[in-house]
Amino acid sequence: MDWKHIKFILAIIVIILVAVLSFVIGISFGVTFDQDNLTVVLIPALSAMGSWVAGGGALAAVFTSLWLAEQQRKNNAESLKCVFDVFLIQGEPSEYLGVNVTSHGNKPSNINSITIHSLGSKVAMSIQQFSHLSAPIPTSLPYGQQALFILSSDFKTHINDYVKNRCSGSYKNLFLSVNTTTSVFKVKFGDSVLEHLK
């Protein structure tokens, strides 16, 4: 259960508790009209309110521990920043498509593959051809390390063929996935990449 669901459940419980408590207090004081009966009703009502406050504190402690556990899980997970763009490399005559990947999570990432997908196609395209200037695949990235995966110079043709044959000619829903042993990190095709392809 992620933190969004925990917050939603907590909000519902707090609303229910406040509504029930307000109802009990309203009934208790509503049946009392004279001063003699007020003290008879007020003290038990305040006692009950103290029990409700203690219960609310215990509930808050439970949700705080769940929130801390969720934060710890997020901090220990893989986290990659992926940029898919067009690169001009010194000494090379043409532009290259490339994926710049930076690890900024506490857990090292083992990158196994890079694939191209489209929401309009049931088939993904696995990238197998990389430039001699590219970082190798598979590769491991510890915290703070970066790798640049440069696609082969003719890969533009392969993407265009994929779009033509598998995506009804539409570039609209294309995205690239950087796949690790435990996670998938998706990157949309930016304007510069789409202009390069067309």
Number of C-alpha atoms within 10 A of each C-alpha: 7 13 15 10 10 15 13 10 12 15 12 10 14 14 11 12 16 12 11 12 17 13 11 15 16 12 11 15 14 10 11 15 9 8 8 9 12 15 12 11 15 15 11 12 18 12 10 15 16 12 12 15 13 12 13 15 12 12 14 14 12 11 17 13 11 16 17 12 14 16 13 11 12 14 14 13 15 22 19 24 15 21 18 23 18 19 15 12 12 7 6 8 8 10 12 22 23 21 23 17 19 20 21 19 19 15 15 19 25 18 21 15 17 21 15 20 22 21 12 16 15 9 13 15 15 13 16 12 13 19 17 11 12 16 15 16 14 12 13 16 19 16 16 12 13 18 18 17 21 25 20 18 14 13 19 17 11 12 17 17 13 21 20 13 11 18 21 11 13 13 19 14 13 20 17 24 21 20 18 19 10 11 16 16 15 20 17 18 18 14 10 12 18 14 9 13 15 8
